[in-house]
Amino acid sequence: MKKNLQNFTGSLTVKRFFRPRQILLLVLSIAIVAIGPYLQQQLVKAQSVLPSEIATGNLWREASFPVENFEAYTSPFGPRGGDFHYGLDLAAPEGSYIRNWWGGQVVEVWEDGRCGTGAIVRSGDWEHIYCHLRGRVQKANGGRYYTDGEGLQIWQGQVVPAGARIARVGMTGRTTGPHLHWGLKYGGRWVDPALVLREMYSHQS
Ligand SMILES: [Zn+2]
């Protein structure tokens, strides 16, 4: 309750700088560039972990569908063969682009035998995870970065806007075909990405 009140006060403070009727449009246009991560954090914090309960629906207009050349949903979030599948699989042509779901900071890029080449972007309390990327993780100048091998690089610590091309679909790690394994966490807890996509669509005309 205390948290909610603080956030409410926070958004009132922001509103004083703008005409109330224009606040949503202004927030949408400005957020990506400069104060995005801060505003998103404030707004997201005021929300529950269930996307369907989110009151400020316009927020989702900023979010980007995570693949450019979507073909099919090939595996849902949930139990799978005695295991649990912590993400949504989106099939797309190998080498096609992956788009950053929401503006944030690249907090980790890595390689392992399961996710393959992977990246995590943090946006406020949200973390979005991208697996099976085409390309490698490399080190330079004391930093780590993902590269698709064709000029695209994203560095650990880098800020990336929503919709930015951050990687390419590949087949690294455990996969039988080219797809993006897309995971979402809110406040450290896994969220079904399909629920988030549904919310996004219901607020996009
Ligand atoms: Zn998967």
py3Dmol code that shows the C-alpha trace and the ligand (Angstrom):
import py3Dmol

protein = """\
ATOM      1  CA  MET A   1       0.000   0.000   0.000  1.00  0.00           C
ATOM      2  CA  LYS A   2       2.783   2.346   0.949  1.00  0.00           C
ATOM      3  CA  LYS A   3       4.522   1.560  -2.310  1.00  0.00           C
ATOM      4  CA  ASN A   4       1.409   2.314  -4.337  1.00  0.00           C
ATOM      5  CA  LEU A   5       0.992   5.684  -2.678  1.00  0.00           C
ATOM      6  CA  GLN A   6       4.584   6.572  -3.400  1.00  0.00           C
ATOM      7  CA  ASN A   7       4.154   5.692  -7.029  1.00  0.00           C
ATOM      8  CA  PHE A   8       0.941   7.662  -7.231  1.00  0.00           C
ATOM      9  CA  THR A   9       2.723  10.695  -5.837  1.00  0.00           C
ATOM     10  CA  GLY A  10       5.503  10.103  -8.308  1.00  0.00           C
ATOM     11  CA  SER A  11       3.203  10.186 -11.307  1.00  0.00           C
ATOM     12  CA  LEU A  12       1.493  13.345 -10.002  1.00  0.00           C
ATOM     13  CA  THR A  13       4.872  15.027  -9.859  1.00  0.00           C
ATOM     14  CA  VAL A  14       5.492  14.103 -13.472  1.00  0.00           C
ATOM     15  CA  LYS A  15       2.094  15.388 -14.539  1.00  0.00           C
ATOM     16  CA  ARG A  16       2.814  18.874 -13.224  1.00  0.00           C
ATOM     17  CA  PHE A  17       5.268  19.345 -16.035  1.00  0.00           C
ATOM     18  CA  PHE A  18       2.730  18.679 -18.746  1.00  0.00           C
ATOM     19  CA  ARG A  19      -0.890  19.349 -19.612  1.00  0.00           C
ATOM     20  CA  PRO A  20      -2.835  16.377 -18.268  1.00  0.00           C
ATOM     21  CA  ARG A  21      -4.501  15.648 -21.621  1.00  0.00           C
ATOM     22  CA  GLN A  22      -1.184  15.339 -23.356  1.00  0.00           C
ATOM     23  CA  ILE A  23       0.595  13.398 -20.704  1.00  0.00           C
ATOM     24  CA  LEU A  24       0.126   9.954 -22.255  1.00  0.00           C
ATOM     25  CA  LEU A  25       1.341  10.954 -25.686  1.00  0.00           C
ATOM     26  CA  LEU A  26       4.249  12.860 -24.248  1.00  0.00           C
ATOM     27  CA  VAL A  27       5.229   9.988 -22.036  1.00  0.00           C
ATOM     28  CA  LEU A  28       5.107   7.609 -24.972  1.00  0.00           C
ATOM     29  CA  SER A  29       7.337   9.786 -27.111  1.00  0.00           C
ATOM     30  CA  ILE A  30       9.793  10.869 -24.455  1.00  0.00           C
ATOM     31  CA  ALA A  31      10.043   7.661 -22.491  1.00  0.00           C
ATOM     32  CA  ILE A  32      12.013   5.771 -25.102  1.00  0.00           C
ATOM     33  CA  VAL A  33      14.699   8.413 -25.366  1.00  0.00           C
ATOM     34  CA  ALA A  34      15.631   9.689 -21.965  1.00  0.00           C
ATOM     35  CA  ILE A  35      13.513   8.998 -18.952  1.00  0.00           C
ATOM     36  CA  GLY A  36      12.060   5.758 -20.234  1.00  0.00           C
ATOM     37  CA  PRO A  37      13.619   3.331 -17.810  1.00  0.00           C
ATOM     38  CA  TYR A  38      12.730   5.535 -14.827  1.00  0.00           C
ATOM     39  CA  LEU A  39       9.122   6.107 -15.868  1.00  0.00           C
ATOM     40  CA  GLN A  40       8.631   2.501 -16.808  1.00  0.00           C
ATOM     41  CA  GLN A  41       9.936   1.427 -13.477  1.00  0.00           C
ATOM     42  CA  GLN A  42       7.531   3.751 -11.679  1.00  0.00           C
ATOM     43  CA  LEU A  43       4.560   2.607 -13.732  1.00  0.00           C
ATOM     44  CA  VAL A  44       5.433  -1.044 -13.678  1.00  0.00           C
ATOM     45  CA  LYS A  45       5.915  -0.995  -9.930  1.00  0.00           C
ATOM     46  CA  ALA A  46       2.356   0.193  -9.537  1.00  0.00           C
ATOM     47  CA  GLN A  47       1.157  -2.883 -11.367  1.00  0.00           C
ATOM     48  CA  SER A  48       0.487  -6.415 -10.322  1.00  0.00           C
ATOM     49  CA  VAL A  49       2.372  -9.359 -11.747  1.00  0.00           C
ATOM     50  CA  LEU A  50      -0.725 -10.318 -13.743  1.00  0.00           C
ATOM     51  CA  PRO A  51      -0.706  -8.335 -17.005  1.00  0.00           C
ATOM     52  CA  SER A  52      -4.499  -8.492 -17.166  1.00  0.00           C
ATOM     53  CA  GLU A  53      -4.751  -6.453 -13.976  1.00  0.00           C
ATOM     54  CA  ILE A  54      -2.702  -3.580 -15.265  1.00  0.00           C
ATOM     55  CA  ALA A  55      -4.640  -0.349 -15.049  1.00  0.00           C
ATOM     56  CA  THR A  56      -2.532   1.902 -17.254  1.00  0.00           C
ATOM     57  CA  GLY A  57      -3.216  -0.038 -20.435  1.00  0.00           C
ATOM     58  CA  ASN A  58      -1.728   2.551 -22.760  1.00  0.00           C
ATOM     59  CA  LEU A  59       1.637   1.572 -21.439  1.00  0.00           C
ATOM     60  CA  TRP A  60       1.641  -1.527 -23.604  1.00  0.00           C
ATOM     61  CA  ARG A  61       1.590   0.501 -26.812  1.00  0.00           C
ATOM     62  CA  GLU A  62       5.267   1.036 -26.281  1.00  0.00           C
ATOM     63  CA  ALA A  63       6.037  -2.660 -26.291  1.00  0.00           C
ATOM     64  CA  SER A  64       7.311  -4.383 -29.419  1.00  0.00           C
ATOM     65  CA  PHE A  65       6.519  -7.848 -30.718  1.00  0.00           C
ATOM     66  CA  PRO A  66       9.865  -9.646 -30.308  1.00  0.00           C
ATOM     67  CA  VAL A  67      10.389 -11.094 -33.800  1.00  0.00           C
ATOM     68  CA  GLU A  68      10.247  -9.417 -37.175  1.00  0.00           C
ATOM     69  CA  ASN A  69       9.248 -12.377 -39.325  1.00  0.00           C
ATOM     70  CA  PHE A  70       6.947 -14.361 -37.084  1.00  0.00           C
ATOM     71  CA  GLU A  71       5.844 -17.742 -38.423  1.00  0.00           C
ATOM     72  CA  ALA A  72       4.194 -19.636 -35.565  1.00  0.00           C
ATOM     73  CA  TYR A  73       4.034 -20.244 -31.852  1.00  0.00           C
ATOM     74  CA  THR A  74       5.727 -23.601 -31.539  1.00  0.00           C
ATOM     75  CA  SER A  75       5.748 -24.211 -27.802  1.00  0.00           C
ATOM     76  CA  PRO A  76       3.774 -22.485 -25.037  1.00  0.00           C
ATOM     77  CA  PHE A  77       4.813 -21.514 -21.524  1.00  0.00           C
ATOM     78  CA  GLY A  78       4.043 -24.320 -19.087  1.00  0.00           C
ATOM     79  CA  PRO A  79       4.635 -27.992 -18.316  1.00  0.00           C
ATOM     80  CA  ARG A  80       6.356 -29.848 -21.116  1.00  0.00           C
ATOM     81  CA  GLY A  81       7.358 -33.508 -21.022  1.00  0.00           C
ATOM     82  CA  GLY A  82       7.872 -33.749 -17.270  1.00  0.00           C
ATOM     83  CA  ASP A  83       9.734 -30.458 -17.302  1.00  0.00           C
ATOM     84  CA  PHE A  84       8.595 -26.861 -17.310  1.00  0.00           C
ATOM     85  CA  HIS A  85       9.028 -24.579 -20.293  1.00  0.00           C
ATOM     86  CA  TYR A  86       9.770 -21.099 -18.900  1.00  0.00           C
ATOM     87  CA  GLY A  87       9.058 -19.177 -22.048  1.00  0.00           C
ATOM     88  CA  LEU A  88       7.224 -18.959 -25.332  1.00  0.00           C
ATOM     89  CA  ASP A  89       8.751 -20.260 -28.551  1.00  0.00           C
ATOM     90  CA  LEU A  90       8.279 -18.148 -31.658  1.00  0.00           C
ATOM     91  CA  ALA A  91       9.381 -19.734 -34.911  1.00  0.00           C
ATOM     92  CA  ALA A  92      10.964 -17.367 -37.421  1.00  0.00           C
ATOM     93  CA  PRO A  93      13.409 -17.766 -40.309  1.00  0.00           C
ATOM     94  CA  GLU A  94      17.013 -18.281 -39.288  1.00  0.00           C
ATOM     95  CA  GLY A  95      18.864 -14.996 -39.474  1.00  0.00           C
ATOM     96  CA  SER A  96      15.740 -12.833 -39.240  1.00  0.00           C
ATOM     97  CA  TYR A  97      15.760 -10.071 -36.661  1.00  0.00           C
ATOM     98  CA  ILE A  98      14.737 -10.139 -33.035  1.00  0.00           C
ATOM     99  CA  ARG A  99      13.326  -6.882 -31.694  1.00  0.00           C
ATOM    100  CA  ASN A 100      13.690  -5.671 -28.158  1.00  0.00           C
ATOM    101  CA  TRP A 101      10.342  -6.054 -26.424  1.00  0.00           C
ATOM    102  CA  TRP A 102      10.667  -3.046 -24.145  1.00  0.00           C
ATOM    103  CA  GLY A 103      13.238  -0.288 -23.655  1.00  0.00           C
ATOM    104  CA  GLY A 104      15.778  -1.225 -21.048  1.00  0.00           C
ATOM    105  CA  GLN A 105      19.335  -2.224 -20.301  1.00  0.00           C
ATOM    106  CA  VAL A 106      21.148  -5.305 -21.505  1.00  0.00           C
ATOM    107  CA  VAL A 107      22.143  -6.927 -18.233  1.00  0.00           C
ATOM    108  CA  GLU A 108      23.646 -10.148 -19.527  1.00  0.00           C
ATOM    109  CA  VAL A 109      24.803 -11.874 -22.684  1.00  0.00           C
ATOM    110  CA  TRP A 110      26.107 -15.415 -22.494  1.00  0.00           C
ATOM    111  CA  GLU A 111      26.430 -18.840 -24.115  1.00  0.00           C
ATOM    112  CA  ASP A 112      25.404 -22.188 -22.654  1.00  0.00           C
ATOM    113  CA  GLY A 113      24.312 -25.594 -23.901  1.00  0.00           C
ATOM    114  CA  ARG A 114      20.609 -25.079 -23.319  1.00  0.00           C
ATOM    115  CA  CYS A 115      19.695 -21.484 -24.144  1.00  0.00           C
ATOM    116  CA  GLY A 116      22.570 -21.298 -26.578  1.00  0.00           C
ATOM    117  CA  THR A 117      23.580 -17.719 -27.207  1.00  0.00           C
ATOM    118  CA  GLY A 118      21.346 -15.643 -24.953  1.00  0.00           C
ATOM    119  CA  ALA A 119      20.629 -12.108 -23.824  1.00  0.00           C
ATOM    120  CA  ILE A 120      18.673 -10.554 -20.966  1.00  0.00           C
ATOM    121  CA  VAL A 121      17.273  -7.033 -21.030  1.00  0.00           C
ATOM    122  CA  ARG A 122      15.960  -5.413 -17.844  1.00  0.00           C
ATOM    123  CA  SER A 123      13.147  -2.850 -17.949  1.00  0.00           C
ATOM    124  CA  GLY A 124      12.257  -1.773 -14.435  1.00  0.00           C
ATOM    125  CA  ASP A 125      11.044  -4.892 -12.625  1.00  0.00           C
ATOM    126  CA  TRP A 126      10.772  -6.813 -15.882  1.00  0.00           C
ATOM    127  CA  GLU A 127      13.448  -9.017 -17.359  1.00  0.00           C
ATOM    128  CA  HIS A 128      13.132 -10.300 -20.921  1.00  0.00           C
ATOM    129  CA  ILE A 129      15.208 -13.257 -21.987  1.00  0.00           C
ATOM    130  CA  TYR A 130      16.152 -14.175 -25.548  1.00  0.00           C
ATOM    131  CA  CYS A 131      17.588 -17.605 -26.397  1.00  0.00           C
ATOM    132  CA  HIS A 132      18.969 -19.584 -29.348  1.00  0.00           C
ATOM    133  CA  LEU A 133      20.364 -16.440 -30.949  1.00  0.00           C
ATOM    134  CA  ARG A 134      22.485 -16.724 -34.043  1.00  0.00           C
ATOM    135  CA  GLY A 135      26.001 -15.591 -33.278  1.00  0.00           C
ATOM    136  CA  ARG A 136      28.404 -15.500 -30.367  1.00  0.00           C
ATOM    137  CA  VAL A 137      29.320 -13.697 -27.191  1.00  0.00           C
ATOM    138  CA  GLN A 138      32.710 -12.041 -27.247  1.00  0.00           C
ATOM    139  CA  LYS A 139      34.865  -9.984 -24.915  1.00  0.00           C
ATOM    140  CA  ALA A 140      36.673  -6.739 -25.629  1.00  0.00           C
ATOM    141  CA  ASN A 141      37.886  -3.754 -23.627  1.00  0.00           C
ATOM    142  CA  GLY A 142      36.814  -5.395 -20.383  1.00  0.00           C
ATOM    143  CA  GLY A 143      33.248  -5.809 -21.610  1.00  0.00           C
ATOM    144  CA  ARG A 144      31.103  -8.527 -23.151  1.00  0.00           C
ATOM    145  CA  TYR A 145      28.936  -8.257 -26.187  1.00  0.00           C
ATOM    146  CA  TYR A 146      26.714 -10.308 -28.423  1.00  0.00           C
ATOM    147  CA  THR A 147      27.444 -10.250 -32.115  1.00  0.00           C
ATOM    148  CA  ASP A 148      25.498 -11.793 -34.969  1.00  0.00           C
ATOM    149  CA  GLY A 149      28.756 -12.025 -36.916  1.00  0.00           C
ATOM    150  CA  GLU A 150      27.455  -9.540 -39.458  1.00  0.00           C
ATOM    151  CA  GLY A 151      27.972  -6.242 -37.689  1.00  0.00           C
ATOM    152  CA  LEU A 152      25.200  -6.231 -35.126  1.00  0.00           C
ATOM    153  CA  GLN A 153      26.524  -5.891 -31.564  1.00  0.00           C
ATOM    154  CA  ILE A 154      24.832  -5.424 -28.223  1.00  0.00           C
ATOM    155  CA  TRP A 155      26.980  -4.863 -25.171  1.00  0.00           C
ATOM    156  CA  GLN A 156      26.312  -5.835 -21.608  1.00  0.00           C
ATOM    157  CA  GLY A 157      25.235  -2.611 -19.923  1.00  0.00           C
ATOM    158  CA  GLN A 158      23.988  -1.021 -23.114  1.00  0.00           C
ATOM    159  CA  VAL A 159      20.599   0.721 -23.117  1.00  0.00           C
ATOM    160  CA  VAL A 160      18.333  -0.453 -25.933  1.00  0.00           C
ATOM    161  CA  PRO A 161      15.035   1.143 -26.982  1.00  0.00           C
ATOM    162  CA  ALA A 162      11.849  -0.832 -27.546  1.00  0.00           C
ATOM    163  CA  GLY A 163      11.656  -2.276 -31.028  1.00  0.00           C
ATOM    164  CA  ALA A 164      15.411  -2.094 -31.646  1.00  0.00           C
ATOM    165  CA  ARG A 165      16.980  -4.961 -33.566  1.00  0.00           C
ATOM    166  CA  ILE A 166      19.041  -6.624 -30.859  1.00  0.00           C
ATOM    167  CA  ALA A 167      19.838 -10.040 -32.347  1.00  0.00           C
ATOM    168  CA  ARG A 168      19.059 -12.605 -35.024  1.00  0.00           C
ATOM    169  CA  VAL A 169      17.062 -15.795 -34.773  1.00  0.00           C
ATOM    170  CA  GLY A 170      19.311 -18.827 -34.713  1.00  0.00           C
ATOM    171  CA  MET A 171      19.649 -22.420 -33.607  1.00  0.00           C
ATOM    172  CA  THR A 172      22.228 -22.254 -30.835  1.00  0.00           C
ATOM    173  CA  GLY A 173      21.673 -24.367 -27.717  1.00  0.00           C
ATOM    174  CA  ARG A 174      18.996 -27.032 -27.474  1.00  0.00           C
ATOM    175  CA  THR A 175      16.625 -26.549 -30.368  1.00  0.00           C
ATOM    176  CA  THR A 176      15.434 -28.498 -33.370  1.00  0.00           C
ATOM    177  CA  GLY A 177      14.627 -25.511 -35.548  1.00  0.00           C
ATOM    178  CA  PRO A 178      15.193 -21.779 -35.772  1.00  0.00           C
ATOM    179  CA  HIS A 179      13.070 -19.942 -33.239  1.00  0.00           C
ATOM    180  CA  LEU A 180      13.216 -17.379 -30.495  1.00  0.00           C
ATOM    181  CA  HIS A 181      12.727 -18.728 -26.993  1.00  0.00           C
ATOM    182  CA  TRP A 182      11.328 -15.668 -25.237  1.00  0.00           C
ATOM    183  CA  GLY A 183      11.168 -15.601 -21.455  1.00  0.00           C
ATOM    184  CA  LEU A 184       9.695 -12.934 -19.185  1.00  0.00           C
ATOM    185  CA  LYS A 185      10.155 -12.298 -15.491  1.00  0.00           C
ATOM    186  CA  TYR A 186       8.455  -9.738 -13.322  1.00  0.00           C
ATOM    187  CA  GLY A 187       9.987  -9.084  -9.920  1.00  0.00           C
ATOM    188  CA  GLY A 188      12.020 -12.274 -10.314  1.00  0.00           C
ATOM    189  CA  ARG A 189       8.985 -14.438 -11.076  1.00  0.00           C
ATOM    190  CA  TRP A 190       8.283 -16.071 -14.417  1.00  0.00           C
ATOM    191  CA  VAL A 191       5.347 -14.718 -16.388  1.00  0.00           C
ATOM    192  CA  ASP A 192       3.651 -16.375 -19.353  1.00  0.00           C
ATOM    193  CA  PRO A 193       4.672 -14.222 -22.335  1.00  0.00           C
ATOM    194  CA  ALA A 194       1.439 -15.131 -24.126  1.00  0.00           C
ATOM    195  CA  LEU A 195      -0.523 -13.257 -21.459  1.00  0.00           C
ATOM    196  CA  VAL A 196       1.603 -10.193 -22.056  1.00  0.00           C
ATOM    197  CA  LEU A 197       1.158 -10.420 -25.825  1.00  0.00           C
ATOM    198  CA  ARG A 198      -2.594 -10.686 -25.340  1.00  0.00           C
ATOM    199  CA  GLU A 199      -2.556  -7.505 -23.259  1.00  0.00           C
ATOM    200  CA  MET A 200      -0.423  -5.750 -25.851  1.00  0.00           C
ATOM    201  CA  TYR A 201      -2.833  -6.617 -28.632  1.00  0.00           C
ATOM    202  CA  SER A 202      -5.901  -5.641 -26.661  1.00  0.00           C
ATOM    203  CA  HIS A 203      -4.447  -2.121 -26.300  1.00  0.00           C
ATOM    204  CA  GLN A 204      -3.150  -1.722 -29.832  1.00  0.00           C
ATOM    205  CA  SER A 205      -5.812  -0.640 -32.296  1.00  0.00           C
TER     206      SER A 205
END
"""
ligand_1 = """\
1
ZN
Zn 11.610 -22.467 -25.553
"""
view = py3Dmol.view(width=600, height=400)
view.addModel(protein, "pdb")
view.setStyle({"model": 0}, {"cartoon": {"style": "trace"}})
view.addModel(ligand_1, "xyz")
view.setStyle({"model": 1}, {"stick": {}})
view.zoomTo()
view.show()
